[in-house]
Amino acid sequence: MRIEQQSNGSDVTVHISLRGHPPGTDQRDGGAPDPSQVKEGVRKGLQSIKNHLEGGGGKEEPSVAT
């Protein structure tokens, strides 16, 4: 993570690495997650980072994991 001070706030850069299968998927069939699962997982991951940075706490879990 990199944080740079700007005149009107901060610029935060977060590098994300994806690997494996989303929680709750069947790994035996060897299939990749569908695009909507990937999109939801990335969205929830970014929301978790935002919650952490803003002090709101709480990890966001994709619906596949619950």
N, C-alpha and C positions, 0 to 999 in steps of 0.2 A: 504494500500500500504506500502511496506517495501523497503527501498533502502539501500544496503550495498556496501561500497567502496571496490573495488577489485584492485589488482596491475595494471591491464590493463584496468580499467574502473569501471563501477558500475553494480551491480546485482540488478535488480528491480523485485519485486514480487508483483503482483496485484491479489487480490481475487475477483472473479466475481460471482454474484448470479443471476440466471435466474429465472424468474417467469412470469406468464401470457402468453399472446399470442403476436406474432409479430404484429406490426402495419400493418393494411391493410388486416388482415385475418378475415374470418367470424367466430366469436366466438359462434354463435348460433348452429353450427353443432357439437360442442364439440370435434372436431377433433384436433389432435396435429399437429404442423407444420411438414412438411416433412424434412428429414435430410439435404437436400440442403439449405433450408431456415435457419435452425439452424446454419449450417456451415457458411453461408454468414453473418448472424447476429453476430456471434462470431468474424469473421474476421473483419467486419466493426467496432465492438466495440473495438477490440484490436488496430485497426488503429487509432481510435479516441483518445485512451489513448496515443499512440505513438505521435500523432500530438500535444496533450496537453503537454506532457513531453518535446518534442523537440522545443516547442514554435511556432510550425506551425499552431496551432489553428485549428478550424473547425471540427465539428462533422461529422462523416461518417454515412449516412443513408442507411439501406438495401433497395434494389430495391422494396421490397414489400411495404415499407412505402411511396414510391413516386408515 
